[in-house]
Amino acid sequence: MSATRRRLFVALAFGFAGATLAYVALRLIESLWFPEPDPAIVIWSDRSRFVWRGLIAAYAGGAAIFGGHALASRSFEAAAVWLGRVAFAAAIALALQGALVP
């Protein structure tokens, strides 16, 4: 596999992990500052908080792709180490968010 392709895969993985971390951060901020109303009271809404959280998280993940690519271009070994750390942090954050703020 060529070095360019490896850098792109690492950058994409950073993007996925960054999107996950951004989603968890957005969910926690919304749950603390903007509690959701009771679904039995609100029948229909013209906007969905989940869709907006997903879109903003995807945007942040796209921004993380550039950082991952820059790091992989500089040092592939350092990018691999940081990718493991970021992916682990994203997995732990998502598990905690799912357990504490469903």
C-alpha positions in Angstrom: 0.0 0.0 0.0 1.4 3.4 -0.9 2.2 6.0 1.6 -0.4 8.4 0.3 -3.2 5.8 0.6 -2.1 5.1 4.2 -2.1 8.8 5.1 -5.6 9.1 3.7 -6.9 6.1 5.7 -5.4 7.4 8.9 -6.9 10.8 8.2 -10.3 9.2 7.6 -10.0 7.3 10.8 -9.2 10.5 12.7 -12.3 12.0 11.1 -14.5 9.2 12.4 -13.1 9.5 15.8 -13.4 13.2 15.8 -17.0 13.0 14.7 -17.7 10.6 17.6 -16.1 12.9 20.1 -18.0 15.9 18.7 -21.3 14.1 18.9 -20.7 13.1 22.6 -19.7 16.7 23.4 -22.8 18.1 21.7 -25.1 15.6 23.4 -23.7 16.4 26.9 -23.9 20.1 26.3 -27.5 19.8 25.2 -28.5 17.6 28.1 -27.0 19.9 30.6 -28.1 23.3 29.2 -31.1 22.5 27.0 -33.1 19.6 28.5 -35.5 17.9 26.0 -39.2 18.1 26.6 -41.4 15.1 27.3 -42.0 13.3 24.0 -45.6 12.7 25.1 -46.2 16.4 25.2 -44.5 17.2 21.9 -46.1 15.3 19.1 -44.3 16.7 16.1 -41.4 19.1 15.7 -40.1 20.8 12.6 -36.5 20.2 13.7 -34.8 17.3 15.1 -32.0 17.7 17.7 -30.5 14.3 16.7 -30.2 15.3 13.0 -28.5 18.6 13.9 -26.1 16.9 16.3 -25.2 14.4 13.6 -24.6 17.1 11.0 -22.5 19.2 13.4 -20.5 16.1 14.4 -19.9 15.2 10.8 -18.7 18.7 10.1 -16.3 18.5 13.1 -15.1 15.1 11.9 -14.4 16.5 8.5 -12.2 19.1 10.2 -10.4 16.4 12.1 -9.5 14.7 8.8 -7.2 17.6 8.0 -5.5 17.3 11.3 -5.1 13.6 10.9 -3.7 14.0 7.5 -1.2 16.7 8.6 0.0 14.5 11.5 0.3 11.4 9.2 2.2 13.5 6.6 4.7 14.6 9.3 5.2 11.2 11.1 3.2 8.1 10.3 4.3 6.4 13.6 3.1 9.4 15.7 -0.2 9.4 13.8 -0.7 5.7 14.5 0.0 6.2 18.2 -2.4 9.2 18.4 -5.0 7.5 16.4 -5.1 4.7 18.9 -5.4 7.2 21.7 -8.1 9.2 20.0 -10.1 6.1 19.0 -9.9 4.8 22.6 -11.1 8.1 24.0 -14.0 8.2 21.5 -15.1 4.7 22.4 -14.9 5.4 26.2 -16.7 8.8 25.7 -19.5 7.2 23.6 -19.9 4.4 26.1 -20.2 6.8 29.1 -22.5 9.1 27.2 -24.8 6.1 26.3 -24.8 4.9 29.9 -25.2 8.3 31.7 -27.1 10.4 29.2 -29.1 8.1 27.0 
